[in-house]
C-alpha cells in the first residue's frame, strides 16, 4: 500500500516538475518571438521615417520650382502691363494731336462756310436779275417758262423712250428666236431614236399545211373560236404555210399571236383549248405591259413612280397615235423636255417627268370619257406627283399655259411628232373609225363584246344569251346597222354579225 502511494506521489511530483519546466520554456520562446516582432516594427518605422524625409525634400523642391515659375510669369505679366501702358500713353498723345488738328480744320471750314454764304447771296441776286431780264425779253414768267421747258422735255423723253423700247423689243424677239432655235437644235441633236411604224397585219409561219387545216378546224369552228375569243381577223388563204392576223387593236393582235403560237406548240387545237390559251395569252400580255413600263422608266431614268403609273405607261406600248408608238413617243418627249428645261434654267427632272407622262391618259381613253390630257392630269394628281407636273400634263395641248414647264412639254411633243416618218395621219383616222364602230355596237343593252374586223367591213357582236334571244338578235343586228348609217360615213357595206352562244357545263362527282 505504501508502495502504491509512493508511486503516485512520484508521478505527481514528476508532473509538477515537467509542468514548471514547460511553463518557463514557453515564456522563453514567447520572449524571443516578441523581440523579433519588435525588431521588425522598429525596422519599418525607420524605413517610414526615411521615406517621409525623402517626400518632404521632394515637396520642398517642387514648391521652389512652382514658386520660381510663378514669379517668372508675374514678371512677364508686369512687363506686358508696362508695355500696354506705354502704348496707351502714345495713343492718347496721338489723339490729343488729332483733336487739335480737327479743331483747326473746323475753324477753317467755318470760315469757308461764311465766305460761301456771302458768295451764294451774291449768286442768288445775279440769278434774280437774270430771271427778271429773261421775263422782260420772253414775255414769260419763270413758272411759265418752267412749264414750257418741262413739257417739251417730257415729249422728247417719251419719244426717245418709245424708240429705245421698240429697238429693244425687236432685238429681244430676234435674240429669243435665235436662242430658241439653238436650244431646240441642240436638244434634237443630243437624242436619236428609231421610227417605229404601226402595222395592222402580222403573219405567223406554220410548220406545214396540215397545221393550217387544224387551225381552221372542222367547218371552220377553230378559226371562228379564235376570232371570237381574240377579236381579230384571221386570213389563211393568201400564202402557203402561214396565217395572217389583221386587227387595228395591237393588244388584241399580240394576244392572238401568242395564243396561236402556243396552240402550234401544244398541238391540241379545239375551242375549249383555244379559250384556255387565249386567257393565258392575255395574262402574258399583261406581264409584257408591266415589263415595258419598267423598261421605259429605266431608260429615261425617272424615280418615284408607283406601280399604277408603271402599268399604265406599259399599256402605251400597244397604243399608237397617228401611226407612232405612244410609249416610244413618251420617252422621246420626256428626254427632249429634260434637255430643253435644263438649258433654260428649269428643273430638268420636273420637265422630264411631265414630258414622259404627258400622254398617260391615252392608256385609259377607251375606259374613261374625256380628253387624254385631263385624264392623265387627274391620274398624276391622284398619285401625288408635283403640281408642276400635273399642270404641264393638263396644259400641253392648251393655247394658254400657266407655267413654263407646260411650254417645254408642248415644244418637246411637237419635236417628237414632227420627226420625218414618225406619224401617219391616215392610219390614225382608220383606227378612230374602227373604234367608233365598236363603240356604237357596245352601246346597246345585252352586248358583251364587239370586234371590228376585215378593215371595218365586218362587225362581230357577242351578246348575253340570257338577255338576247334569237328574235332579239336579228332585231339587234338591224338596230346596230341603222345606228352606224346615221352616225358614221363608211365607204362600201358593213356586215353586222350577232353571235349568241349558250353553254351547258356540268361537273362529275368525286369517285374513291
PyMOL commands that set and color helices and strands:
alter all, ss='L'
color gray80, all
select helices_A, chain A and resi 2-138+142-189+209-216+218-230+250-266+271-300+307-318+326-343+348-356+360-363+372-382+387-395+404-417+425-442+454-456+470-487
alter helices_A, ss='H'
color red, helices_A
select strands_A, chain A and resi 201-205+233-235+242-246+320-321+324-325+447-453+458-463+495-499
alter strands_A, ss='S'
color yellow, strands_A
deselect
rebuild
show_as cartoon
